[in-house]
Amino acid sequence: MSLIAQDAPGKTILLMGNEAIARGALEAGVKVCAAYPGNPSSEIIGSLSSAAETMDLHVEWSVNEKVAMEVVAAASFAGLRGLCSMKQNGLNVASDFLLNLNLSGTQAGLVIVVADDPGGISSTNEEDSRIFAKIGDLPLLEPATFQEAKDMTRWAFSLSEDLGLPVMVRSVTRVSHARGNVRLDALPRPAPKARFDVSRPRLAFPPFPNHKALHQKLDRARTLVESSPYNIYRGPDKPELLLITSGSGWMYSLEAVMNLGVQDRVGLLKLSTTWPLPANLVLNHLKQAETILFVEEVDPFIENNVKELFAQHCMEIGLKRFYGKAAGTMPSAGEISPEIVSVALQGLLKVSYKPRPEEYTKKAHEAAAELVPARALGFCAGCPHRATYWAIKRALTLDGREGFVLGDIGCYGLGWGPSGFFQMKTIHAMGSGAGLAAGFGQFERFGLSQPVLAVCGDSTFYHAAMPALVNARYNGSNFVLLLLDNSATAMTGFQPHPGTGRTATGKEAPVLDLKVICEALGAKVHVTDPFDLAATTDAMLKFLQDREGVKVLILKRECALVRSKKQKKLYQVEVNHERCLGETCGCNRLCTRVFKCPGLYWDRVTGKAGIDEAICTGCGVCAEICPASAIRKEVA
Amino acid sequence: MSLAKDPFNIIIGGVGGQGNVLASQILGQMLVTRGYVITIGETYGASQRGGAVMSHLRLSETDQFSPLIPEGRCDLLVSLEPVEALRILDPYGHPGVMSLINTRPIFPMDVISGNATYPEISKVITKIQALSKKTWSINATEIALDMGDPIFSNMAMLGALCATNTLPIDRQGFEETIKELLPSHKLSDNLKAFDEGSKAVQEL
């Protein structure tokens, strides 16, 4: 049963912010939903796909965010409400289309949800997507609670139809990936029949008059947002300090004010329509206070826009002291927290706050410092990527020409660190490893004598690496692409992709075979199983020493987490204590010190290696690396 | 039962892959069904790659609170791994905190590689006790391994949590929530893990 498709108006359930957004779309009668997975946005489409059958929706994992947005725009043009969702990086990919779509305008409600990742907890970058609303002259909404995530998404559809423009909804990790009570409303009537009105072509061109018309629509949006019930003020009429916030900052600020007991001194203005700003509302509140503090995540977006408004109206509203990112009151990067808001308020209001006795703090801190080891991120037990990087390290060492690996984002991005034996030397956008390799692979004539390797995951290949491969082939580049095919978009939650033979809604789909595609692009292709370390290393070495053209080595092995859901261990793995020579073996604890799969441990009592039964997934790779053949695997 | 404090702040901590997020979701749904207002904040980035993870659960009779518990304000800690409890108590504990601990360690990469050592469990528990008003410790992983799969540790911990009588939850609420959130064939195993966890606390 789909959690979000319950036809139970009035019922209160616990929903993740992303599920609440999806429910809001269902209540608005969304018909077409598309996205490429990316945290913290992935569960929006994930949950909509579970509702696809009951609600008769088209839900798809698209090949990338630009195509997702195009698919959804087609829905809008055909009179069907559409939603696409993405993380901040995804909007960069889709932005080319978005900044044309604003000019052509839209018909049925079109909502673009962008979930930003303050602090870059699961991203390669930290970026504020809100600036795109300003560039594109598009309305921007920022829900602050789970209920608002649902209700404002529903509202975004009607606002979009009202204005004939796509509406952006900006979420952040602590809204998208948090859960809270949500009261459900009714699900809608059947949708209209799809039809594209050819008498009304949707052309971005000609830009100049369309740009002018767009500004008129935005002016209308300025009026509409003034009366939005989602912009909320709480506090005295004339506060000593006006705190202006949005999104996750709202609940942090409420709590900080409560804990400091300064409810009588601080006014909280929560803005949910952050572009265009509700100018009159903001000016009215600015008039009442001299000191203003901005609390928002990532860039000073509201801060700068409010200051712009202030500059225009300073003669009417008087001088102000602004605190926020520009003044250094709030950090210029990273997530905010209840503490950060509390510390800022303590400084500005000259109050102090101690949540617990100093002595406890000291004792807790000493216990942690003395006993708690760091917990670095690494590949899961039985992850094929660990075996792949082991083979890479071995092949590059044997090759001996200081070859290097160019990478991108995905679980395999951990290849930069200890778990991937520090092999990955560049990480940027989706597919950038292949693109950089297409460049590096042409520098032999300028003296580059190092072999070039790129890694890329299966889902990433379809998303962004294919053009790089086309480019490399066309321009005569020479490198090896390692295509890590684990049959899943693993990092974001195992979503299917064009190579898996399944769609977002679990229907059968044609498999776009990686080997066939790469061969068609003129690459030399070989397929290997990374768990077979010897064969994989050999294949890599052979390709490294082939100095002509593009070579693609497909490393095919299912993600350990996906496999463990379907079947038990491949092998029963054990350490033979007679054979394990422990500290006296010349290997210097190769299995735990270097390979360091979480399924292994070093037993300090016996001085020998051991297998942690609670963690080992039975891949058997450690049996291959033990020089004393002390690790034994038997088919489970 | 009325809450000892409002909001009552709970942290479920552990290591990526231990089922921390699911445990918090189930506990949250059990409490929503009872009419409480819940907020849960989850650490997601490291959730499947061996990192330290936490779910912050805010329980209130009236209001929605922020998804992050302010420092020094955790009232109840459920740790699926022993040293993770100390990692969490450092910023979040206070003299009134109650702690429920799974005593089975998961070694961090630095311990596996020999760059760091994992402390004696007894020493860890002693420190947790010194930092908590009340402490319960059970080996939930062993319960799960006896059932054939370590994945049940989180459900055993929920059973244990229920037996501590610190929250307005019961077995029936757990059963209803499992039926609502998980495929039906998983019900009996999860109930068994829950019962075994409860028993472990009752036998302390």
Boltz contact constraints between the chains, C-beta under 6 A:
constraints:
  - contact:
      token1: [A, 14]
      token2: [B, 28]
      max_distance: 6.0
  - contact:
      token1: [A, 14]
      token2: [B, 29]
      max_distance: 6.0
  - contact:
      token1: [A, 14]
      token2: [B, 32]
      max_distance: 6.0
  - contact:
      token1: [A, 14]
      token2: [B, 38]
      max_distance: 6.0
  - contact:
      token1: [A, 121]
      token2: [B, 45]
      max_distance: 6.0
  - contact:
      token1: [A, 122]
      token2: [B, 45]
      max_distance: 6.0
  - contact:
      token1: [A, 145]
      token2: [B, 64]
      max_distance: 6.0
  - contact:
      token1: [A, 174]
      token2: [B, 67]
      max_distance: 6.0
  - contact:
      token1: [A, 177]
      token2: [B, 42]
      max_distance: 6.0
  - contact:
      token1: [A, 177]
      token2: [B, 44]
      max_distance: 6.0
  - contact:
      token1: [A, 178]
      token2: [B, 40]
      max_distance: 6.0
  - contact:
      token1: [A, 178]
      token2: [B, 41]
      max_distance: 6.0
  - contact:
      token1: [A, 178]
      token2: [B, 67]
      max_distance: 6.0
  - contact:
      token1: [A, 179]
      token2: [B, 28]
      max_distance: 6.0
  - contact:
      token1: [A, 179]
      token2: [B, 40]
      max_distance: 6.0
  - contact:
      token1: [A, 180]
      token2: [B, 39]
      max_distance: 6.0
  - contact:
      token1: [A, 180]
      token2: [B, 64]
      max_distance: 6.0
  - contact:
      token1: [A, 181]
      token2: [B, 32]
      max_distance: 6.0
  - contact:
      token1: [A, 181]
      token2: [B, 37]
      max_distance: 6.0
  - contact:
      token1: [A, 181]
      token2: [B, 38]
      max_distance: 6.0
  - contact:
      token1: [A, 251]
      token2: [B, 66]
      max_distance: 6.0
  - contact:
      token1: [A, 252]
      token2: [B, 66]
      max_distance: 6.0
  - contact:
      token1: [A, 255]
      token2: [B, 66]
      max_distance: 6.0
  - contact:
      token1: [A, 337]
      token2: [B, 68]
      max_distance: 6.0
  - contact:
      token1: [A, 338]
      token2: [B, 66]
      max_distance: 6.0
  - contact:
      token1: [A, 338]
      token2: [B, 68]
      max_distance: 6.0
  - contact:
      token1: [A, 338]
      token2: [B, 70]
      max_distance: 6.0
  - contact:
      token1: [A, 339]
      token2: [B, 71]
      max_distance: 6.0
  - contact:
      token1: [A, 355]
      token2: [B, 72]
      max_distance: 6.0
  - contact:
      token1: [A, 355]
      token2: [B, 73]
      max_distance: 6.0
  - contact:
      token1: [A, 356]
      token2: [B, 72]
      max_distance: 6.0
  - contact:
      token1: [A, 356]
      token2: [B, 94]
      max_distance: 6.0
  - contact:
      token1: [A, 360]
      token2: [B, 95]
      max_distance: 6.0
  - contact:
      token1: [A, 364]
      token2: [B, 89]
      max_distance: 6.0
  - contact:
      token1: [A, 364]
      token2: [B, 90]
      max_distance: 6.0
  - contact:
      token1: [A, 364]
      token2: [B, 93]
      max_distance: 6.0
  - contact:
      token1: [A, 364]
      token2: [B, 131]
      max_distance: 6.0
  - contact:
      token1: [A, 365]
      token2: [B, 90]
      max_distance: 6.0
  - contact:
      token1: [A, 367]
      token2: [B, 86]
      max_distance: 6.0
  - contact:
      token1: [A, 367]
      token2: [B, 127]
      max_distance: 6.0
  - contact:
      token1: [A, 368]
      token2: [B, 86]
      max_distance: 6.0
  - contact:
      token1: [A, 368]
      token2: [B, 87]
      max_distance: 6.0
  - contact:
      token1: [A, 368]
      token2: [B, 90]
      max_distance: 6.0
  - contact:
      token1: [A, 371]
      token2: [B, 86]
      max_distance: 6.0
  - contact:
      token1: [A, 371]
      token2: [B, 119]
      max_distance: 6.0
  - contact:
      token1: [A, 371]
      token2: [B, 124]
      max_distance: 6.0
  - contact:
      token1: [A, 372]
      token2: [B, 83]
      max_distance: 6.0
  - contact:
      token1: [A, 372]
      token2: [B, 86]
      max_distance: 6.0
  - contact:
      token1: [A, 372]
      token2: [B, 87]
      max_distance: 6.0
  - contact:
      token1: [A, 373]
      token2: [B, 108]
      max_distance: 6.0
  - contact:
      token1: [A, 373]
      token2: [B, 110]
      max_distance: 6.0
  - contact:
      token1: [A, 373]
      token2: [B, 111]
      max_distance: 6.0
  - contact:
      token1: [A, 373]
      token2: [B, 116]
      max_distance: 6.0
  - contact:
      token1: [A, 374]
      token2: [B, 110]
      max_distance: 6.0
  - contact:
      token1: [A, 375]
      token2: [B, 51]
      max_distance: 6.0
  - contact:
      token1: [A, 375]
      token2: [B, 52]
      max_distance: 6.0
  - contact:
      token1: [A, 375]
      token2: [B, 108]
      max_distance: 6.0
  - contact:
      token1: [A, 376]
      token2: [B, 109]
      max_distance: 6.0
  - contact:
      token1: [A, 377]
      token2: [B, 46]
      max_distance: 6.0
  - contact:
      token1: [A, 377]
      token2: [B, 49]
      max_distance: 6.0
  - contact:
      token1: [A, 377]
      token2: [B, 51]
      max_distance: 6.0
  - contact:
      token1: [A, 378]
      token2: [B, 50]
      max_distance: 6.0
  - contact:
      token1: [A, 378]
      token2: [B, 109]
      max_distance: 6.0
  - contact:
      token1: [A, 592]
      token2: [B, 112]
      max_distance: 6.0
  - contact:
      token1: [A, 593]
      token2: [B, 113]
      max_distance: 6.0
  - contact:
      token1: [A, 593]
      token2: [B, 114]
      max_distance: 6.0
  - contact:
      token1: [A, 596]
      token2: [B, 109]
      max_distance: 6.0
  - contact:
      token1: [A, 596]
      token2: [B, 112]
      max_distance: 6.0
  - contact:
      token1: [A, 596]
      token2: [B, 113]
      max_distance: 6.0
  - contact:
      token1: [A, 598]
      token2: [B, 50]
      max_distance: 6.0
  - contact:
      token1: [A, 601]
      token2: [B, 107]
      max_distance: 6.0
  - contact:
      token1: [A, 601]
      token2: [B, 112]
      max_distance: 6.0
  - contact:
      token1: [A, 614]
      token2: [B, 141]
      max_distance: 6.0
  - contact:
      token1: [A, 614]
      token2: [B, 150]
      max_distance: 6.0
